[in-house]
Amino acid sequence: MQDAKLLLVDDDPDVLLAARLLLKRHVSAVDIEKNPEKLPFLLNNNRYDAIVLDMNFQRDVSSGREGFAWLDRILDIDPKARVILFTAYGDVEMAVRAIKAGAVDFVLKPWQNDKFLDTIRGAVEGRKPDKEESEKGSKEKPAGKTNGKHATIIGSAMRPVLETVEQVAPTDANVLILGENGTGKDLVARAIHDQSDRRDKPFVSVDVGALTESLFESELFGHVKGAFTDARDDRAGRFEEANGGTIFLDEIGNLTPAQQARLLTVLQQRQVTRVGSNKARAIDVRLVCATNSDLNQRVAERQFRQDLLYRINTIELHLPPLRERPSDIGTLADYFLKKYAKQYNRSVSGLSPALLAEMKQYRWPGNVRELQHAVERAVILARPELTQGTLLEPDNFVFRKDSSATASPVNETLQLEDMERQLIQQAMQKHRGSITDVARELGVSRQALYRRLEKFGL
């Protein structure tokens, strides 16, 4: 853990001091913060290997509601954040619920030093498989895969896409990747970069749909010291970080009109001006964008600028949903099964014919991402003592129910979780599974919606 950087968030200064004194001997840096309202700024200006978060910030409240809210907010800003919860003995059940919502572990207060350190170490080292896979390069990758660290572009139905990527990648043409959520738009963006002349330069990915109005310019274009409250240092934006390489703007269809205008100016002028400065800085980036929205329809509805659309879609790539590529389901499932069987030390060796048949009949509304999570869940729940050669059966899988069959126009319960489930089901049915439209209607971020879909098994 010597190179790790941690963030501790708790309203008790004694807890922060004690934890910092313990941890600073084992990691490179420990930031502490009493006020959770500063979390967005801290997360957008620092990279933390693990975050330790208290569940309650008002001493007379022990519901954990604030902890759940801030956990959601952290994962909205950084979906890969490794969050550990601080909780009292009586809050263990609450902590388990929070882990299901996205936390990686919890620490009981008062803690035992050895267990606290082991928990931190486990969270920090949770990133290692990704790093190791990245370092392996293409040595163990099946045909059709890219050099990206999460590359799983597998299957015959994706060959036309990969052929187009090979043609487009060596150019500097702007590329717009279209497809439903979970189809692998980020992997295709990475493949374009990896096969381009910019492959040795940075690849910077930004989920612009998750950026608030207040953070948009600072995050993309940077800021100078004193530009706003808590701007303690000069900071380069994501465009400057990507200089010479590729910048990937995911969910570009979610930009507001003001954000669209600001982005268009930068793309036209090929320079950025940091917030609080009047000095323009030249940039040289290759632009790749992605969305699950119908941008032509949004242009017709005057929700997206036509001149910006012309600027970003020199080349368009359309990724097919998984339901339109049933022949690839077995190949993808086998790849994920081998990956997670090795990672979790399970002895499963394949899929039974009955399970594969059911998988091909299922519509996979979450596409490849849903398939990946379903296989991972099945492998984890497989008994470790199973003998080598055991196949996964239909009973090992949990397929989502069709929301149209379960949604009810009337709330038949006053339980908050049941009402939330019904609202999400109704919104999913209304918008035909469009995550962006459902999230907008419900007033939550896409990441928060994904976690709720996972939570309710929808």
N, C-alpha and C positions, 0 to 999 in steps of 0.2 A: 504493500500500500504506500510505499515511500513517495510515489509521484502523484498520489491522489489528492484531490481538492474537495472539501466537504462544506456543506452549508447546514447550520443548525438553526432552527426557528422555534422559539419558545418564549412566552411572556414572563417567565421566571428567570431573572438575572443570575440567581444562584445556580440553577440548573445549567444555564449556558456556560457559566464560568467553570463549573466542575467538569462538564463534558469537554470543554475546550482544553483544559489542563491535561486531561487524560489523552485526548486524541492527537494533540499537536506533536507528541513524541513519536507518532506512528505514521503521520501523513505530511505532505508538503505544505498544506494550507488549510486552515479552518476559519470560515466566515461565520459570524453569529449575528442573529437579528431578532429583536423583540417584537417588532411590528410586522405582521404578515402582509400588510398592505404594500410593503416594499418588495415583495416577492417578484412581481412582474419585471421590475427594473433589474433586480439582481440576476434573474434568469436570462434576461435578454442581453446582459453585459458580461456574463461569466459562464463558464462551462464547469459544472460540478459533476464529480463521479458518483456522489450520493448526497441525498438531502434527508436530514432528520427533521421531522415535522411533528409538533405537538398537536394533540387532538382537540384541545380546548384552550381558548385564549381569553375567556371571561371567567374569572375565578368562581363566580356563583353559578356557572353553567357546566354541566358534565354530560351533555347529550352527544358531544362529538360532532355536532352539526357544522361547526366552523372548520373542523379538520377535514370533513368530507368535502366541503366547498373549496377549501384551499388545495386539497389533493386534486380535485377536478381541474382547478385553475392551473396548477403546475403541469399536469399532463396535457392540457390544452396548449400551453406554451411549448413544452418539450415532451412529446409522446414517449420518448425513450428514457425519460428521467427515472432514476432509481430512488424511490421514496421509501424511507423507513419511518415508522410512526412511533412517537413517544406516547406511552399510555400508562395509566395507573392499573393496579391489579384488577380493579372492578371493571375495567374497560376492555378486557381481553376479547369478549364476544364482539364488541364494537370494532376492535382492531381487525379481527378476522373478516368482518364485513368489508372493511376498508381495503384489505388485501385483495378481496374479490373485485373491488372497484379499481384496482391498479397499483396499489402499494406492493412492495416486494417483501417486507417483513415488518416486525414491530419490536420495540424494546420496552420492557416493563420498568416503571419507576417505583422505588429506587432500583437502579440497575446493578448488576454484578459486572465488574470491569472486564473480565475475560469473555463473558457472553456478549457484552456490548461490542467489544472489539471483533469478535467472531462474526457478529451480525453485519457490522460495517464492512469487514473484509469480504463477506459473501456478496454483498451488494456491489462493491467495487469490482470484484472479480467476475461478476455476472456479465461484464462487457467483453471478457476475454475470448469467448468463442467467435464473436464477430471479428475481432482483430486477427485471430489465428486464421480464420477462413479467408480473410482479405489477403494475408501474407502468403497463403498457399498459391495464390494466383489461379492459373487455369489447369494445374497439374491433375486435379481430381474432378474436374468439372465434366459432365456429360455433354454430348454434342448439342449445339444450339444455345449454350449458356454464354453469358458475357463475362467480362472480367470484374464486374462490380461485386461488392462484398455480399450483397443479398441476391445475386443474379440467379433467377430460376426461370429464364425464358426457355421453356421446354415445350416440345410438341410440334407435330407437323402443321397444325393450323397457324402457327406463328411464323412459319418459314417465309411467307410473303412479306411480313413485317420486317424480319431480319434481313431479307434481301434488300429491301428499301433502305434500311439503316446502313447497310454496307455501301450503298450508292451515295447516300446523303452525308454520312459522317465526315468524309474528307473535305467537304465544303464548309463554308461558314454560314450557310443558309439558316435562317430562323426556322424552327420546327415547332408545330403545334400537335400535341398528342391528344387524341380524343378517345374516350372510353369510359365505361362504368367504373365505379369504385371497386378496387380489388383486382383489376385486370392487369396490373403491372406497368402502369405508365411511368413510375419512377425508375423501374428497371430498364425500360427502353431509353429513357433519358440518359441513364448512366452508360448504356451500351453505345449511344451516339458519341458521348464524350470519350469513352475508352477506345473507340475506333477512329477518332479524329486526330489531327495534327496537334491538338491541344491536350493530349492525354497526360502529358507530364506536368500540366498546370492544374490549378485547383478546379474541383467540381463542387459548386456550392448550391445546395438545395434549400429552397425557402417555401414554406406553406403560406402563401400570401393571404389565403382565405382565413387564416387564424390570426392575422395581425389586426389590431384595433387601429382606428384612425390616428390615435395619439402616438402609436408606436411605428406606424408604417414608414414614415420618412426616416426616422432615426435608425430603424432596423435595416432598411435597404440602402440608404444613402449616407448614414453616419451622422455624428454630431461633434461639436467642439465643446471643450470645457466651459461650463457655465451657461450652455444654451438653454437649459431648463433645470428644474429642481433635481438634485442628485446626479447631474451630469458632471462628475468630478474629474473626468479626464477626456481627452480627445479620443474618439472611437471611429474606426473605419466601418462603413456599412458593408452589406453583403455584396454589392456590386464591386466595390474596391477589393474585397477579399477574393473575388472571382477573376480579377484582372489577369488577362492572358489566357484564361480558361473558359469554363462554361458555367452559366448560372441557370438553374432550373427553377422556374416559378410555377409551383403546383397550385391548382384550383384558381387559376387566373380569372375564371368567370365570376368569382365572388367579389371582385374589386368594386368599390363604390365609384361613382362618376368622378369625384375629386381625385381618388387614387389613380384612376385610369388616365386622367389628364396629366398628372405628375409623372407617371411612368412613361407616357408617350413622349413627353418633353425630353426625358433622359435618353430614350431610345433614338430620338431624332438627332439630338445634339452630341450623343456619345460622350457625355460628361455628366458628373454629379456634383452637387454642391451640398456640403454637410449642413445639417441644421445648426443655425447660429453663425454661419460663415457666409461670406460673399465670394469666396474663392472657388472657382470651378476646377474640377480635377478630371482629366481625360481618362476614359476607360476603354478597354479593348476586351469585350466579352462575346462569347457565342451564346445566343439566347435560345432556350428550349422551354416551352410552356406546356401545361396540361390542364385539362378540365373535363368534367363529366357533364357539363352544361351544353346545350345547343346554342352556340354563340350567334349563329345566323338568326335564330329566333329572338334572341335577346337584343340583337341589333334592330330587328324589326319592331320590337317593343320599346326601343330607345333606352334600353338598360345597359347596353354595351356600345362603345364607340366603334363605328365602322372603320375609321382611320387606324385605330389601334389594332383591330382585327387584321387589316391588311398588313400591318407591320409585323405581326407575330406569326402569321401562317403562310410563309413562303412555301413550306412543305407541310402537308397534313398527313398524319398517320392515324389510322383508325384501328383500335384494338378490339377484337371480337370478345364478347362475354363468354364465360366458360360453358354456358348452356348451349352455345352454338359450336362447341368443339368437344363433343363427348368422347371422341377417340383419344383425346389428350388426357382425360381424367385419370386413367389408370397409370399413365407414365408419370404424371405429376404426383399422384398419391404415393407411388412407389418411391419416388425421389424423397419426398418429405418423410415417409416412413423410415427409410434407411437413415436419414439425417437424425431424426429424433430418437430412434432406437439406440443409436450410438451415443447420442448426447445424454440420454436418461438411463442408459444401461439396461434396456429392456430386450427380451429375447424374441420378440415378434419378428417374423420374417416376410410377411406379405399379407395380401388381402384375399379373403375367400371369394369364390365366384359369386356367391349370393350377395355379399357386400358390394362387390364391384358393380353388379347389376343394379342394385339400389342407388348407388352413387351416380350411375349414368342416367337414371330416371329423375333424380333430384335436380331442381332448377338452379341451385347455387346462386341465390341473389347477391351474396357477398363475393362471388367469383373466386379467383385463385386464393385470395387472402382467407376467405372462409374455409376453403378446402384445406389450406395449410393449418389453420387453427384447429379444424376438426380432427385432422390426422394427429397433430401434436397432443390434443386432449386424449384421444383414444390410446396413443402409445403410453402416455403418462399413467393412465388408469389401468393399463394392462398389468397383471400381477408379475412382480419381478421373478417369482419362482417358476414361471412357465418354462417348459422345456424348449430347446432350440427347435425351430421349425413351426411354431404355433402361428396360425393365421388369425388375423382380425376378422370378427364376424359382425353381422348387422347389429347385434346387441351391444357392441363396443362403441357404436356411433350414435350421436344425437343429432338428428336433422331438424332444422327449424320447421315449425308448423307454418302453413300458409296464413299470413296475417289476415287475408280476406275471409278466411274461414273462422277465425277466432275473434276478430274485431267486433265490438258491440257498439251500436249507436248510443246506447244508454249506459251510464255508469251504474253498475249493479252493486257496488261496494263503496264504502267510504274509506277503505284502507288506501293510504297514499301510494304505496307501491303498485297496487292493483289499478288505481286510477291512472298512474303514470304509464303503466304497460298499455292500457286501453287507448290512451291518447296517442302514444307512439304508433300503435297498430293502425289506428284510424288515419293518422298522418301518412304512414307508409302506403296504405291503400289508396289514399287520395292522390298522392304524388307518384304512384307506381314505382315505389322503391328508390326514388331519387334522393340520395342522402343530403345533397346540398339544399334541395327544396324543403325536405322534411325538417332539417336543422333550422333553416330560416323561419319556417312557420312556428316551430316550437320555441324559438328564441334561445337556442343553445348552439355551441360550436359543433362542428362535425366530429371532432375527437370525443366530445362528451356524449354525442349521440351514439357513436360506435360502442362506447363502454356500456351504455344502457342497453343497446341491442344484445351485446354479449351477456350482460347481467340477466336479462329476461329470456335469453335463448330465442330471440326473434330472428 
